[in-house]
């Protein structure tokens, strides 16, 4: 009779663990997806801000040495990511290749000016920082003007701020939901063992001795659920990359590692904490009350 019971209970036990692992993997997948979107939005905003040019237009009377002095200052500064000098002739060639006309033919001279094109680090790609940079550049001679797309920078920063706030709010909500769902899943998986827990307590087992195997088992389930959710996230990235033609560099390896680490950490930590308190609930419960839950 006992053999028949063990044969029946073992598949049920495995089915409960399989169901709880799949449930947790779905929750962790949603949380990981939101974190992935949050980091991708940050990386994309950084990419956009670092590709907006700060153009330093030089006077016609400036020589290569004057431009070199400004270049050296910019390259030694903390805010310049890349610095490129464009001569009058190079500017004319770019104008002809882009617009297909040569203004020198009907004007008799090259009206374009030499310039220094600067791409800023994302931290300095805002109007306040650009204003300070412009004031510093005023100390140099032969600078005609400094051109910067202020409207575009403001638009990019405002949109990034709005999207980040929405994603952070969604992340917080999903974290609370994931904690609640994982806690419920762990409680349901331990429900069938409540009498066994009580029996171990009656024979003198310590609280930690009783909790330890359940915490270890829950952590392994959480780890398995984390890897399943990471595979699902990888599938989503693969689908978006090949179906919608998104560039491969949209998700940096460092970003993927961070998101994967967050998912694993959440999966293992939340299951361990939930298991600890769920077992503790049955440890402090009267055996008569266990029949009514």
N, C-alpha and C positions, 0 to 999 in steps of 0.2 A: 504493500500500500504506500509506504514511504517513498519507494522508488518511483512509483507512478506520479506521486506529488512532485518529486524533484524534476521529473521529465517535463511536467507541465509548467512548473514555476520558472525553470531556466529559460525557455523560449519567451515567456512573458517578460522576464527580467531584461533579456536582451532586446526585446521589442520596445520596452520603456526607454532603455538607454539610447536605442537608435532614434526613436521619436524625439527624445529630448535633445539629442545632438543635432538633428536636422532642424528642429525649431530654433535652437540657439544660433545655428549657422545662418539662418534667414535673418534673424535680428542683427547679428554682427555684420552681415552683408549690407544691410541698409545703413547702419552706422558707418561702416567703412566707406560706402559710396558717398555719403555726405562729406566725410573728412577728405575723400579724394577730390570732390568738387571744390572744397574750400581751398585746398593746396593748389589745385590746377588754376583756380581763379587768381590766386596770389601770384603764381608763376607767370601767368599770361599778362597780368597787370604790370608786373616787373618788366617783362619783355617789351610791352608797348611803351612804357615810360622811358625805357633805356634806348629806344629807337626814335625818339623825337629829337630833332637836331636843334642845337643852339648855334646859330650862325653869327660869327664875328666878321662883319664886313670891314675891310681895310680901305684906307685912302689910296688914291692913285699915286700919291707921292711916297708911299711906303715901299721899302726895299725888302729883300729876302731876310736880311739880318733883323729888321724890325719884327717881321712875322715870326722868325725863329725865337726871338726873345719872349714873345707872347706864348708860343708853343711850349717852350721850356717851363714857363710858369704854370700853364694849364696841366702839363704832364706831371708836374710835382704836386699838384693840388689833390685834395681828397675827393672832390666831386666829379672830376672828369674821368669817364670810362675810356673813351677813345678820342684822339685828336688828329685831325687830318687837314693839311694845308692844301688849298685849291688855288692855283695861280689864275691870272686873267685868261691865259691861253686855254688852260684846262676847263675853266668855266665856259668859254666860248665853244669848245668842242662838245661839252655836255649840252649846251643850249641847242646846238645844231642837231645833235643826235636825238634829242627829245622833241623838238618842235619842227625840225626839218628846214629851218631858214637861218641864214647867216646875216645878222644885223650889221656886220662890218662892211658888207657889199654895198649897202645903200646909205650908210652913215659915213663911211670912209675911215672909221676908227672902231676899236673894240670898246663898247660902252660898259661892259661888265667889269666888275671889280674883283680883286682877289679876296679870298675869305678863308677863315679857319672854321671848319665844321667840328663841333663838339657834341658827343653823346654823353649825357650825364648818368651817374649811378641813380638807381630808382629812388633812393632816399632823398636825393636833392632835386628830383624832377617835380618840383612844385613851384608855384609862382612866388612864394616868399623867399625860397632859396635862390631862385633865379634873380630876384631883385637885389639880393646881397651880392651875388656874383657880378651883376652888371655894375654895381657901385665900385667893386674892387677893380674891374677892368677899366674904369674911367681914369685910373692913374697911368695907363699906358697911352703913348702917343700913336697917331696914325690909325686909330680906330674910328671908322665913320659912324657905325651904329651896331647894335646887337639885336638880332632878330630871333624871336622865340614864339612858338605857337601857344600863346597863353590860353586861348579858348579851348584848344584841344586838350591841354594839360588839365585844365579845370574839369572838363567833361569826363576825361578818363578817371581822374581821382574821385569825382563825385559818384560815378557809376561803380567803381571798385568799392567805395565805402558802402554803398547801398547793398550791393551783392554780398559783401562780406558780412554785413549785419544780418541779412536774411539767412545766409548759410550758418552763421554762428547760432542764431535763434533756433533754426531747424536742428542743428547738432545738439543743442542743450535739450530740446524736447525729445529727440530720439534717444538721448542718453538716459533720460528718466524713464522712457517707455521700455528701453532695453533692460534696464535694471529691474523694472517691475516684471517683465515677461520672463527674464532668466530666473528671477526669484521664484515665480510661480512654477516654472518648468522644473526647477530643482526640488521644490516642495512636493510636486506631484510624483517625481521619480522616487522620493524617499517615503512617500505615503505608505507604500506596501511594506516597508521595513519598520514601521513605528512600534510594533509589538516586539520585534527582535531587539530594537534599541532599548526598550523598557526592560526586557529580560536581561540584557547585558548589564544594565544599571543595577538590577536587583541582585545579581551574582557578585557585585563589587567592582566592576570595571570602572576605571576613572573616565571622566568626561572626555579628556583628550584621547584616550585609548579608543573610545567609541567613535569620536569624531574623525580621527585620522584616516581610516580607510574610505570613509564617505567623501571627505575633502579631496583625497588623492584621486578617487574615481571621478569626482566632478571636475577636477582640474584637467584630467586627461580628456574628458568629454569636451570641456571648453577648448582645449588645445586642438582637438580634432575638428570641432565646429569652426575654429578660427582658420584652419587650413582650408576647409571647404569654402568658407566665405572669401578667402583670398583667391582661390581658384575661380570663383564666380566673378570676382572683381576683375581678374585677369581676362576672363571671357568677355566681360563688358568692354574693357579697354580694346581688346582685339577686334570686337565687332564694330566699335565706333571708328577705330583706325582704318579698317579695310572697307567698311560699308559706306562711310561718309567721307573718306579721303582726308582724315585729319592727319597733320604732320606727326611723325614718330617722336619728335622732341617735345610734344605737348605735355608729356608726363616724364619728368626727369627721374633717373634711377634713384636719386636721393629721396625724392618725394614718394616713390613707390615703396622704398624701404621704411620710411617713416609711417606711412599708412598701414603697411603690413605689421609693423611693430606695435602700433596702437591697437589694431584688431586683435593680435595675439595677447597683448597685455590685458585688454578688456575681457577677452574670453576667459583667460585663466584666473584673473583677479576676481571678477564678478561671480564666477561659479564657485570659487573657493569661499568667498564671503557669504554668499547665499547658502551654501552647504553648511557652513559653520553655524549660522543662525537657525537654519531649518532643523538640523539635528538637535540643537539646543532647545528648540521648541518642544520636541518630543521628550527630551531629557527632563524637562521641568513639568511635564504634563502627567496628571494622574491617569492610571491605567483605565479607570472607568470612563474618563472623558474621551479616550481614544476610540470608543465604540460609536461616538456621536459626531465625528468629524469626517 
